[in-house]
């Protein structure tokens, strides 16, 4: 990966990034604000405040934002009016513990992840250690009906739709894989793996301009965590009980990959993380990647070569 350019923001932790119809960047920061800025960062404005912790963002067909808030659930934000509307706070009477990332289908349905039914954002690492698989992928129909479409996920995280809407992909951070649910075609209703045995923890996903799926990898795999996952639950709980200084920590890196619909890696971009690290969000737009981070004070920008055109048969 080329050394990224940095667009400074007036906040910490731009976890995800989206680009609106006018080429402006939007992101949420840890104090609850939603920021909109020009691509060069020359102008930054606060368009809304969720009162929680916004994570994944998506631009809906009408220009409004769908926001996954770790504390408040699935929200709809109008960036021009500053209004914040709760779409989903609970499912079956159970509050969402960690609403994380979403994708909006052509018909207005929203697919979104609830990372864990046991732990909230503050203790997200506990879910990775416990490895109990309580994450879910949910769908909210335009009429407001909500259903669980995939269950038993290992820390459900990023969500992305195929360019043609034929499947929805969801990252399982705790299992180093991206699962897929087919929505149409001969496999409709079937679940399989888009990609498995990733070299790092997958976070947010997004669909590239050529249909490839971008995967943010905030940290390489952790050998301590791999060791713990192979042990009985009681041992994993002992690791979680260790003092904070002894807990597994994300390694410094800036890393994204892209896979095609067959799960083949078609792009692999990485730096040492000295300039920018812990990439949790990635968005492709007009020959650039815009990167978000749970910990940084800026959005990173990387120029990329155009992807090759598909061969004609």
C-alpha positions in Angstrom: 0.0 0.0 0.0 1.3 3.5 -0.8 1.8 5.7 2.2 -1.7 7.2 2.8 -2.5 10.9 2.8 -4.3 12.0 5.9 -7.4 14.1 6.1 -7.5 15.5 9.7 -10.9 15.6 11.4 -12.0 17.3 14.6 -12.8 14.1 16.4 -11.4 10.7 17.3 -12.2 7.3 15.8 -13.7 7.7 12.3 -14.7 4.0 12.4 -16.3 4.0 9.0 -16.4 6.3 5.9 -19.0 6.8 3.2 -19.0 9.1 0.2 -22.2 11.0 -0.8 -23.5 11.9 -4.2 -21.5 15.2 -4.2 -18.2 13.4 -3.3 -18.2 14.6 0.3 -17.0 12.2 3.1 -19.2 11.3 6.1 -18.0 9.6 9.2 -19.0 9.1 12.8 -16.7 9.7 15.8 -16.5 8.5 19.4 -18.4 11.4 21.0 -21.5 10.7 18.9 -21.1 13.3 16.2 -21.6 12.6 12.5 -19.2 14.7 10.4 -19.4 15.7 6.8 -16.3 17.1 5.1 -14.9 17.9 1.7 -12.6 15.3 0.3 -9.6 17.5 1.1 -10.8 18.2 4.6 -10.9 22.0 4.0 -14.4 22.2 5.3 -15.8 20.0 8.2 -19.3 20.3 9.5 -21.3 18.5 12.2 -24.5 17.2 10.6 -26.0 15.3 13.5 -25.3 13.8 16.9 -26.6 10.3 17.7 -26.0 10.6 21.4 -24.2 7.3 21.2 -21.2 5.8 19.3 -21.8 5.7 15.5 -19.9 2.9 13.8 -21.0 1.7 10.3 -22.6 4.2 7.9 -24.3 3.8 4.6 -25.9 6.2 2.2 -29.5 5.2 1.3 -31.1 5.9 -2.0 -32.8 9.1 -0.8 -29.5 10.6 0.5 -30.2 9.9 4.1 -27.7 7.9 6.2 -28.3 4.5 7.8 -26.1 4.5 10.9 -25.2 1.6 13.2 -24.8 3.0 16.6 -23.1 0.7 19.2 -25.4 1.9 22.0 -28.6 3.1 20.2 -29.1 0.5 17.5 -29.9 1.0 13.9 -30.6 4.7 13.1 -31.6 6.9 10.2 -29.9 10.3 10.0 -30.8 13.1 7.7 -27.5 15.0 7.2 -29.2 18.1 5.8 -31.8 18.5 8.6 -29.7 16.9 11.4 -32.6 14.6 12.5 -31.9 11.2 14.1 -34.6 8.5 14.0 -34.3 5.1 15.6 -35.1 2.3 13.2 -34.3 -0.8 15.3 -33.4 -0.8 19.0 -34.5 -4.3 20.0 -35.4 -7.6 18.3 -38.0 -9.9 20.0 -37.9 -7.7 23.1 -34.1 -8.1 23.4 -32.1 -4.9 23.0 -29.3 -4.9 20.4 -26.0 -5.2 22.3 -23.6 -4.0 19.5 -25.1 -2.8 16.2 -22.1 -2.6 14.0 -22.3 -2.4 10.2 -25.0 -2.3 7.5 -25.7 -2.5 3.8 -28.8 -1.1 2.0 -30.4 -3.1 -0.8 -32.0 -1.7 -3.9 -35.5 -2.2 -2.5 -34.6 -0.3 0.7 -34.2 -3.3 2.9 -31.3 -2.9 5.4 -29.0 -5.8 6.3 -27.2 -5.1 9.5 -25.0 -6.9 12.1 -25.5 -7.3 15.9 -22.0 -8.4 16.8 -22.7 -10.1 20.1 -25.7 -10.8 22.3 -23.4 -11.0 25.4 -21.0 -8.0 25.2 -21.2 -4.4 24.2 -18.6 -2.2 22.6 -16.6 -1.6 25.7 -15.9 -5.3 26.1 -15.7 -6.4 22.4 -12.5 -8.3 23.0 -14.3 -10.5 25.6 -16.5 -11.8 22.8 -13.5 -12.7 20.7 -11.9 -14.6 23.6 -15.1 -16.3 24.8 -15.8 -17.4 21.2 -19.4 -18.3 22.0 -20.8 -17.3 18.6 -23.8 -15.1 19.5 -23.5 -12.6 16.6 -26.4 -12.1 14.2 -27.1 -10.8 10.7 -30.5 -9.1 10.6 -32.8 -7.6 7.9 -35.1 -4.7 8.3 -37.7 -4.5 5.5 -38.9 -1.1 4.3 -42.2 -1.7 6.2 -40.2 -1.9 9.5 -40.4 -5.7 9.9 -37.1 -7.2 11.3 -35.9 -10.8 11.0 -32.8 -12.7 11.9 -31.4 -14.1 8.7 -28.1 -15.6 10.1 -27.4 -16.6 13.7 -24.5 -18.1 15.6 -21.9 -15.8 14.1 -18.5 -15.3 15.7 -18.6 -11.5 16.3 -20.7 -10.4 13.3 -19.2 -7.3 11.9 -19.0 -5.8 8.4 -21.9 -6.3 5.9 -21.9 -5.8 2.1 -24.1 -6.8 -0.7 -23.0 -8.2 -4.1 -23.2 -5.6 -6.8 -26.1 -7.5 -8.4 -27.8 -8.1 -5.1 -27.5 -11.9 -5.4 -25.9 -12.3 -1.9 -25.1 -10.5 1.3 -21.8 -11.0 3.0 -21.0 -10.6 6.7 -17.6 -10.6 8.4 -17.1 -12.9 11.3 -14.2 -11.2 13.1 -13.8 -14.0 15.7 -13.5 -16.7 13.0 -11.3 -14.9 10.4 -13.8 -15.4 7.7 -16.6 -13.8 5.6 -19.8 -15.7 5.5 -22.4 -15.3 2.7 -26.1 -15.7 2.4 -27.5 -16.2 -1.1 -30.5 -14.0 -1.8 -31.4 -15.0 -5.3 -30.5 -17.6 -8.0 -30.3 -21.4 -7.6 -28.6 -21.1 -4.2 -31.1 -18.6 -2.7 -31.4 -19.2 1.1 -28.1 -21.1 1.3 -25.2 -20.1 3.4 -21.6 -20.6 2.5 -18.2 -18.9 2.9 -17.1 -16.1 0.6 -13.6 -16.3 2.1 -12.1 -18.3 5.0 -8.9 -18.4 7.0 -8.1 -14.7 6.6 -4.6 -13.5 7.7 -6.2 -10.9 10.0 -9.4 -9.9 11.8 -12.0 -8.8 9.3 -13.9 -5.7 10.2 -16.1 -3.5 8.0 -16.9 -4.6 4.4 -17.9 -2.5 1.4 -18.7 -3.1 -2.3 -16.2 -1.7 -4.7 -17.1 -0.1 -8.0 -16.3 -3.3 -9.9 -18.3 -5.5 -7.6 -15.3 -6.7 -5.5 -15.8 -6.8 -1.7 -13.3 -4.8 0.3 -12.3 -6.1 3.7 -10.8 -3.9 6.4 -8.2 -5.8 8.5 -7.4 -3.8 11.6 -4.9 -6.3 13.0 -3.1 -9.5 12.0 -4.2 -12.8 13.6 -3.1 -13.1 17.2 -1.3 -16.4 18.2 -2.6 -16.1 21.8 -6.2 -15.8 20.6 -5.7 -18.7 18.2 -4.3 -20.8 21.1 -7.2 -19.9 23.3 -9.8 -20.7 20.7 -8.5 -24.3 20.6 -8.9 -24.7 24.4 -12.0 -25.4 26.5 -14.3 -22.5 27.4 -13.0 -22.4 31.0 -9.5 -21.7 29.7 -10.7 -18.9 27.4 -12.4 -17.3 30.4 -9.2 -17.4 32.3 -7.5 -15.5 29.5 -10.2 -12.9 29.6 -9.6 -12.6 33.4 -6.0 -11.7 32.9 -4.9 -8.1 33.8 -5.5 -5.6 31.1 -1.8 -5.3 30.3 -1.6 -9.0 29.5 -4.6 -9.1 27.2 -4.1 -9.7 23.4 -3.7 -6.4 21.7 -4.1 -5.3 18.0 -0.8 -5.2 16.2 0.1 -1.9 14.4 -0.8 -2.2 10.7 -2.8 -0.5 8.0 -4.3 -3.3 5.9 -7.1 -3.9 3.5 -7.9 -6.7 1.0 -10.5 -7.1 -1.7 -12.0 -10.4 -2.9 -14.1 -11.2 -6.0 -17.4 -13.0 -5.9 -15.5 -16.3 -6.0 -13.6 -15.4 -2.8 -10.3 -14.9 -4.7 -8.1 -12.1 -3.3 -7.7 -9.5 -6.0 -6.1 -6.8 -4.0 -3.9 -6.9 -0.9 -2.6 -3.5 0.4 -0.7 -3.1 3.7 1.8 -0.8 5.4 3.5 -1.0 8.8 0.9 1.2 10.6 3.4 3.9 11.6 1.5 6.7 9.8 -2.0 5.2 10.2 -3.2 2.1 11.9 -6.2 -0.1 12.9 -8.1 0.3 9.7 -11.7 -0.6 10.5 -13.5 0.9 7.5 -12.7 1.0 3.8 -14.6 2.7 0.9 -13.7 2.8 -2.8 -14.6 5.9 -4.8 -13.2 7.4 -8.0 -9.9 5.6 -7.9 -9.3 6.1 -4.2 -9.7 4.2 -1.0 -10.9 6.1 2.0 -10.0 4.4 5.2 -11.5 4.8 8.7 -10.0 3.8 12.1 -11.4 3.1 15.5 -8.5 5.0 17.1 -7.1 7.6 14.7 -7.8 11.4 14.4 -8.0 11.4 10.6 -9.3 9.6 7.5 -6.7 8.1 5.3 -6.7 8.3 1.5 -4.9 5.9 -0.8 -4.8 6.2 -4.6 -5.3 2.9 -6.3 -4.9 1.7 -9.8 -8.1 1.0 -11.7 -9.2 -2.6 -11.5 -8.9 -4.6 -14.8 -12.0 -4.7 -17.0 -13.7 -8.1 -17.2 -12.7 -10.2 -20.2 -15.3 -10.6 -22.8 -16.1 -14.2 -23.8 
